[in-house]
Amino acid sequence: MKNLILISFFLIGGSAGFAQNITLMDCWAMARENYPLIKGKEVLKRTTELNILNINSKWFPQFTVSGQASWQSDVPHVDAGSGMPGFSIPQAPKDQYKMNLDVSQTIYDAGKMRALAEVEEAKGNVEEQGIEIELHEIKRRVADLYFNVLMLSHQEKQVDQKLEALNARRKELSSLYENGVVHKSSLKNINAERLLVQQKLVSIQSGIKVLLNNLSSYIGQNIKNTENLQVPGVESFFNTGDRPEYQLFQYQKEQLQKTGDLDERNRWPVLVAFGQAGYGNPGYNMLNDEFDIYYMVGLKLKWTPWDWKETHRKKLVVEKRTQLINYREKAFRVNQERAVRQIDGDIDQFLKMMEYDDRIVVLRKEVVLESETRLKNGTVTFSDYLMDLNAAVEARINRDLHKLQYLRGMALKFITEGGSQNQ
């Protein structure tokens, strides 16, 4: 289902930018697929498969071809003076030549190759999970960008409304000035304030552009404006799973367990059938100075019944390393719980602040309306009106920011606790 969503985004959005709405969950999914290291998981998986195939190939007959030509200063012989008169004792030639084909076949290995394949698989799982941890961290970066864009976007809307209000007051003051009701300084003040607001808009729009470019680089698609970004619903952050670090700890302990099993099996007996066929001078008969064909077959047993407690010490090393992983997992859990408590405190703070925001906005709006009337009547100065207008705009901005900060807190808690495994 996720792949279908991504394909539809790519087909519709393309390089020209999104023309449809996009959610935070969509950004997470696309950032995951667009992250260069995601392809590393397939590379690691294929590498593990190849290594396991190489290990299993040891069960097939192993062939070795070797050749040698040599000359040696001395060979086994009997001195002529010690022999019987008229009797000659042959000796091995000093120049020797041989070409051999050696074949070996493992018959019994006490499960060593299977254990080695399991160690390789466990190693691959650890490396792949390391990539999952990096992918999980991408969620936090994308969420920060996403909510920062939304916050600046809401701030831009409120500042736009302030500019509209100033433009309306400017028209009214211009009329009053022409009738001699207000001084020219009032017009200058409102024009200066309009310039300051326009300057503020330039700063906000520049910040939005930078954030959108960064967000686009993460998801691999061009987002041209903030209208496409949807404010997430709080219900999106209820379905949490486990952090990928916990799976990494589990894989690391499994790798150590498999390694310990392999160390134990390295002491067990190994039975191998072997054969050799060759052609050379001399053959197996060293006293026959002629080229000859020779061959040999047999069984070979290798066993290490006593290794001076090396295997026992390796087992202790595995136990200590497992303890260290358990300590790291416990430390990670403690830090995670602390981070969640901190985020919960922030969420509770924003919830309480949101209880007052609507009432503050209503009161500030009433004050501004009253101040507008008094400004038209000339009973207050433009500075007094501007103070009330700024307070009303700030109240609306704070209301929007508190809502978004609450949602960002919920998103960060969702990520810190683990996030849904299918996102």
PAGULO-795262 format. One record per residue (C-alpha): residue in three letters; x, y, z. Coordinates in steps of 0.001 Angstrom, whole numbers, padded with zeros to 6 digits, always signed. Layout:
residues N
alaXYZ/...
This chain:
residues 423
met+000000+000000+000000/lys+002849+002363+000909/asn+004547+001702-002411/leu+001331+002535-004284/ile+001107+005849-002446/leu+004708+006668-003287/ile+004237+005790-006953/ser+001172+008030-007173/phe+003177+010903-005635/phe+005984+010458-008147/leu+003624+010283-011130/ile+001463+013237-010127/gly+004057+015426-008405/gly+007066+014864-010583/ser+009837+017410-010686/ala+007389+020265-011174/gly+006290+020093-007538/phe+003296+018802-005652/ala-000155+019821-006773/gln-001913+017705-004143/asn-001901+017578-000374/ile+000841+015814+001538/thr+000907+014657+005155/leu+003716+014140+007633/met+003292+010360+007284/asp+003709+010723+003519/cys+006918+012678+004054/trp+008252+009987+006382/ala+007515+007268+003843/met+009075+009181+000944/ala+012120+010248+002986/arg+012731+006595+003824/glu+012540+005514+000189/asn+014644+008477-000959/tyr+017416+008019+001625/pro+020507+006732-000254/leu+021375+004202+002439/ile+018047+002369+002002/lys+019667+000623-000958/gly+022412-000506+001386/lys+019957-002904+003033/glu+019580-004824-000228/val+023349-004758-000714/leu+023916-006157+002784/lys+021240-008797+002298/arg+022783-009932-000968/thr+026263-009903+000611/thr+025044-012145+003419/glu+023424-014532+000938/leu+026665-014779-001067/asn+028751-015402+002056/ile+026374-018164+003178/leu+026539-019733-000293/asn+030339-019694-000034/ile+030157-021387+003365/asn+027730-024072+002157/ser+029912-024727-000893/lys+032456-026289+001482/trp+030211-029381+001484/phe+031038-029922-002182/pro+034192-031834-003180/gln+037252-029587-003096/phe+039732-029957-005967/thr+043309-028742-005977/val+045793-029070-008829/ser+049477-028631-008032/gly+052731-029147-009863/gln+056379-029083-008899/ala+059770-029452-010556/ser+062874-029531-008346/trp+066507-030501-008063/gln+067976-031434-004694/ser+071534-031857-003520/asp+070976-035235-001952/val+068476-038120-001928/pro+068080-041297+000148/his+070740-043809-000991/val+073075-046604+000118/asp+076861-046186-000254/ala+078321-048431-002930/gly+081016-049817-000563/ser+078441-051262+001804/gly+076667-053271-000892/met+077339-056786-002146/pro+079787-057222-005011/gly+077987-057253-008322/phe+074789-055966-006775/ser+073594-052431-007568/ile+071164-050550-005281/pro+068936-048029-007092/gln+068485-044538-005660/ala+065975-041726-006094/pro+066752-039148-008769/lys+067953-035717-007716/asp+065756-034008-010318/gln+062124-034668-009530/tyr+058850-033788-011297/lys+055266-034231-010243/met+051753-033069-011130/asn+048986-033867-008589/leu+045209-033665-008354/asp+044031-033615-004729/val+040368-034168-003866/ser+038762-033823-000429/gln+035185-034310+000724/thr+033912-033366+004170/ile+031867-036237+005579/tyr+031198-034941+009092/asp+031998-031485+010515/ala+030023-031519+013779/gly+027738-028747+012470/lys+030570-026204+012037/met+029513-024953+008614/arg+025890-024609+009695/ala+027015-022673+012775/leu+029283-020486+010620/ala+026360-019726+008268/glu+024222-018760+011281/val+026968-016420+012510/glu+027097-014799+009059/glu+023317-014380+009003/ala+023343-012840+012492/lys+026110-010456+011415/gly+024038-009384+008407/asn+021016-008751+010658/val+023112-006481+012900/glu+024408-004463+009949/glu+020941-004105+008379/gln+019448-002992+011681/gly+022109-000300+011930/ile+020676+001159+008726/glu+017157+000977+010225/ile+018337+003121+013128/glu+019618+005759+010705/leu+016317+005642+008832/his+014435+006122+012104/glu+016501+009213+012895/ile+015417+010670+009538/lys+011869+010848+010950/arg+012953+013346+013594/arg+014683+015596+011072/val+011730+015502+008689/ala+009260+016204+011521/asp+011277+019235+012668/leu+011341+020640+009138/tyr+007647+019885+008583/phe+006436+021626+011740/asn+008831+024556+011349/val+007363+025146+007898/leu+003818+025002+009295/met+004692+027415+012105/leu+006210+029952+009748/ser+003281+029515+007385/his+000744+030302+010119/gln+002861+033221+011251/glu+002928+034503+007660/lys-000890+034388+007490/gln-001259+036384+010693/val+001290+038976+009564/asp-000574+039210+006232/gln-003771+039951+008128/lys-001942+042623+010091/leu-000780+044198+006827/glu-004366+044165+005534/ala-005523+045894+008724/leu-002794+048528+008372/asn-003753+049141+004737/ala-007366+049672+005788/arg-006340+052085+008570/arg-004060+053917+006122/lys-007005+054648+003820/glu-009067+055866+006744/leu-006254+058038+008100/ser-005599+059499+004650/ser-009217+060627+004504/leu-009009+062016+008042/tyr-005782+063838+007195/glu-007365+065463+004160/asn-010164+066676+006444/gly-007620+067997+008942/val-008613+065566+011684/val-005193+063896+012134/his-001626+065052+011724/lys+000664+063990+008895/ser+002879+062196+011429/ser+000132+059598+011857/leu+000355+058752+008147/lys+004130+058550+008381/asn+003884+056230+011376/ile+001479+053867+009632/asn+003589+053856+006448/ala+006691+053032+008489/glu+004814+050228+010246/arg+003645+048850+006899/leu+007258+048734+005717/leu+008287+046930+008885/val+005527+044346+008355/gln+006532+043870+004718/gln+010116+043417+005868/lys+008923+040821+008357/leu+007073+038996+005574/val+010233+038887+003459/ser+012104+037285+006369/ile+009339+034728+006980/gln+008985+033853+003300/ser+012745+033437+002970/gly+012750+031082+005966/ile+009867+029089+004486/lys+011698+028753+001177/val+014835+027414+002876/leu+012841+024927+004966/leu+010816+023741+001970/asn+014014+023187-000009/asn+015472+021134+002828/leu+012276+019134+003218/ser+012124+018546-000543/ser+015689+017230-000508/tyr+014730+014661+002139/ile+011636+013336+000372/gly+013017+013593-003167/gln+010126+015730-004433/asn+009755+019469-004954/ile+007261+021168-002609/lys+006688+024690-003900/asn+004343+026112-001286/thr+003044+025431+002185/glu-000569+025023+001064/asn+000200+021392+000183/leu+001280+020547+003738/gln-001528+019265+005945/val-001642+019812+009686/pro-001545+016266+011143/gly-004301+015029+013400/val-003320+013984+016904/glu-004718+010493+016247/ser-001827+009921+013829/phe+000566+009577+016768/phe-001221+006981+018886/asn-000004+003788+017189/thr+003570+003351+018468/gly+005930+000408+018193/asp+009398-000414+019532/arg+012517+001567+018760/pro+014786-000138+016200/glu+017618+000012+018751/tyr+015925-002738+020786/gln+015932-005038+017766/leu+019614-004183+017254/phe+020411-005207+020830/gln+018573-008486+020245/tyr+020462-009158+017011/gln+023791-008384+018710/lys+023041-010892+021468/glu+022026-013493+018892/gln+025295-012906+017034/leu+027267-013487+020232/gln+025254-016619+020984/lys+025909-018028+017487/thr+029606-017140+017787/gly+029838-018995+021103/asp+028183-022058+019536/leu+030713-021959+016679/asp+033638-021724+019136/glu+032328-024821+020930/arg+031958-026812+017723/asn+035492-025977+016618/arg+036696-028553+019165/trp+034550-031368+017823/pro+035834-034070+015423/val+035913-033514+011660/leu+036029-036471+009258/val+037240-035915+005693/ala+037686-038327+002784/phe+040590-037514+000534/gly+042266-038751-002588/gln+045316-037955-004646/ala+046225-038886-008200/gly+049345-037797-009988/tyr+052023-038309-012580/gly+055690-037716-011989/asn+059230-038926-011512/pro+059544-040523-009088/gly+056106-041737-008084/tyr+055387-043131-004666/asn+058285-045556-005232/met+061202-043237-004586/leu+063745-045729-005914/asn+062151-045996-009347/asp+063772-043354-011575/glu+060943-043309-014123/phe+057818-041265-014796/asp+054856-043074-013327/ile+051148-042712-012467/tyr+050251-042918-008804/tyr+047156-042463-006633/met+045965-042739-003047/val+042612-042576-001187/gly+041840-042439+002511/leu+040085-040893+005486/lys+041378-038177+007755/leu+040152-037364+011266/lys+040876-034106+013072/trp+039888-033581+016684/thr+040992-031206+019426/pro+039942-032886+022687/trp+042037-030486+024775/asp+042645-026817+023982/trp+043957-025624+027345/lys+040600-024050+028206/glu+040672-021702+025194/thr+037037-022508+024362/his+036041-021932+027995/arg+037684-018509+027970/lys+035947-017624+024712/lys+032657-018607+026307/leu+033368-016221+029204/val+034144-013447+026703/val+030767-014020+025028/glu+029014-013855+028397/lys+030761-010585+029306/arg+029949-009006+025965/thr+026331-010080+026340/gln+026263-008411+029761/leu+027654-005234+028197/ile+024887-005245+025574/asn+022311-005706+028359/tyr+023786-002703+030188/arg+023646-000615+027010/glu+020044-001645+026421/lys+019126-000713+029997/ala+020885+002661+029671/phe+019109+003321+026386/arg+015723+002485+027942/val+016392+004818+030891/asn+017366+007679+028552/gln+014335+006990+026376/glu+011994+007149+029391/arg+013604+010418+030481/ala+013151+011897+027027/val+009488+010824+026946/arg+008868+012391+030373/gln+010418+015652+029158/ile+008240+015619+026048/asp+005153+014798+028146/gly+005896+017862+030268/asp+006067+020057+027175/ile+002850+018554+025795/asp+001029+019181+029078/gln+002305+022758+029101/phe+000989+023476+025606/leu-002357+021837+026408/lys-002813+024154+029393/met-001740+027202+027387/met-004214+026283+024617/glu-007062+026462+027162/tyr-006485+030234+027400/asp-005581+030999+023787/asp-009108+031276+022341/arg-010293+033576+025119/ile-007203+035769+024738/val-007769+036008+020968/val-011427+036992+021461/leu-010566+039683+024033/arg-007719+041088+021920/lys-010005+041230+018891/glu-012634+043194+020844/val-009958+045625+022042/val-008726+046187+018470/leu-012247+046830+017176/glu-012804+049360+019915/ser-009419+050927+019243/glu-010266+051233+015519/thr-013407+053178+016342/arg-011572+055446+018721/leu-008807+055987+016144/lys-011386+057132+013592/asn-012828+059477+016179/gly-009425+060842+017019/thr-009619+059886+020697/val-006514+057639+020549/thr-003234+057971+018700/phe-002025+055614+016025/ser+000650+054343+018443/asp-002067+053260+020885/tyr-003982+051529+018107/leu-000781+049841+016831/met-000067+048515+020312/asp-003520+046915+020456/leu-003200+045568+016904/asn+000209+043996+017653/ala-001201+042373+020773/ala-004102+040900+018777/val-001790+039565+016052/glu+000556+038118+018652/ala-002384+036397+020366/arg-003435+034716+017095/ile+000141+033706+016312/asn+000582+032241+019798/arg-002658+030302+019470/asp-001505+028720+016195/leu+002021+028105+017475/his+000796+026435+020663/lys-001373+024059+018646/leu+001501+023192+016324/gln+003967+022881+019206/tyr+001544+020485+020882/leu+001322+018410+017697/arg+005090+018495+017255/gly+005441+017268+020816/met+003077+014397+020034/ala+005115+013600+016892/leu+008401+013660+018827/lys+006916+011408+021505/phe+005703+009081+018757/ile+009229+008960+017290/thr+010962+008656+020678/glu+008750+005753+021738/gly+009384+003963+018465/gly+006861+005006+015852/ser+004677+002633+013916/gln+006700-000115+012268/asn+004920+000290+008928/gln+005720+003996+008606/
